Amino acid sequence: MTAHRIGFLVWPGTKALTLALAEEALRVAQRVHPEVVYELSFLQAEATEPSALAGAWHFP
């Protein structure tokens, strides 16, 4: 069986909040579709180079 992925971006300083949201999202998904296997994935968001757009974020 293929796992359904639920992805989250983690910005610096928001790890605890992101993990709490991920736990709640997994609980809701399992309650709505208990027959499905879910996999959580996390990507660390990083600030762009200083010469790039100020305040912008991108995938690592």
C-alpha positions as a Markdown table, in Angstrom:
| # | Residue | x | y | z |
|---|---|---|---|---|
| 1 | Met | 0.0 | 0.0 | 0.0 |
| 2 | Thr | 1.3 | 3.4 | -0.9 |
| 3 | Ala | 1.5 | 6.0 | 1.9 |
| 4 | His | -0.2 | 9.4 | 1.4 |
| 5 | Arg | 2.2 | 12.2 | 2.2 |
| 6 | Ile | 1.4 | 15.2 | 4.2 |
| 7 | Gly | 4.1 | 17.8 | 3.9 |
| 8 | Phe | 5.1 | 20.7 | 6.1 |
| 9 | Leu | 7.6 | 23.6 | 5.7 |
| 10 | Val | 9.5 | 24.4 | 8.9 |
| 11 | Trp | 10.8 | 27.9 | 9.2 |
| 12 | Pro | 13.5 | 28.9 | 11.7 |
| 13 | Gly | 11.8 | 29.4 | 15.1 |
| 14 | Thr | 8.5 | 27.6 | 14.3 |
| 15 | Lys | 9.5 | 24.0 | 14.8 |
| 16 | Ala | 7.3 | 23.4 | 17.9 |
| 17 | Leu | 4.3 | 25.0 | 16.2 |
| 18 | Thr | 4.8 | 23.1 | 13.0 |
| 19 | Leu | 5.1 | 19.8 | 14.9 |
| 20 | Ala | 1.9 | 20.5 | 16.8 |
| 21 | Leu | 0.1 | 21.3 | 13.6 |
| 22 | Ala | 1.5 | 18.1 | 12.0 |
| 23 | Glu | 0.3 | 15.9 | 14.9 |
| 24 | Glu | -3.2 | 17.4 | 14.6 |
| 25 | Ala | -3.3 | 17.1 | 10.8 |
| 26 | Leu | -2.3 | 13.4 | 11.1 |
| 27 | Arg | -5.0 | 12.8 | 13.8 |
| 28 | Val | -7.7 | 14.4 | 11.6 |
| 29 | Ala | -6.5 | 12.5 | 8.5 |
| 30 | Gln | -6.6 | 9.2 | 10.3 |
| 31 | Arg | -10.0 | 10.0 | 11.7 |
| 32 | Val | -11.4 | 10.9 | 8.3 |
| 33 | His | -9.8 | 8.0 | 6.3 |
| 34 | Pro | -8.7 | 5.3 | 8.8 |
| 35 | Glu | -8.0 | 2.9 | 6.0 |
| 36 | Val | -5.2 | 5.0 | 4.6 |
| 37 | Val | -1.5 | 5.0 | 5.6 |
| 38 | Tyr | -0.1 | 8.5 | 6.1 |
| 39 | Glu | 3.5 | 9.7 | 6.1 |
| 40 | Leu | 4.5 | 13.1 | 7.4 |
| 41 | Ser | 7.4 | 14.9 | 5.6 |
| 42 | Phe | 9.2 | 18.0 | 6.7 |
| 43 | Leu | 11.3 | 20.5 | 4.7 |
| 44 | Gln | 13.4 | 23.1 | 6.3 |
| 45 | Ala | 12.8 | 26.5 | 4.8 |
| 46 | Glu | 15.9 | 28.6 | 4.4 |
| 47 | Ala | 16.4 | 32.3 | 3.9 |
| 48 | Thr | 17.6 | 33.2 | 0.4 |
| 49 | Glu | 21.0 | 34.7 | -0.3 |
| 50 | Pro | 21.3 | 38.3 | 0.9 |
| 51 | Ser | 21.6 | 39.5 | -2.7 |
| 52 | Ala | 18.3 | 37.8 | -3.6 |
| 53 | Leu | 14.9 | 39.2 | -2.9 |
| 54 | Ala | 14.8 | 40.5 | 0.7 |
| 55 | Gly | 12.5 | 38.6 | 3.0 |
| 56 | Ala | 11.9 | 35.8 | 0.4 |
| 57 | Trp | 12.0 | 32.1 | 1.3 |
| 58 | His | 12.7 | 29.0 | -0.8 |
| 59 | Phe | 13.0 | 25.3 | -0.7 |
| 60 | Pro | 16.4 | 24.0 | 0.3 |
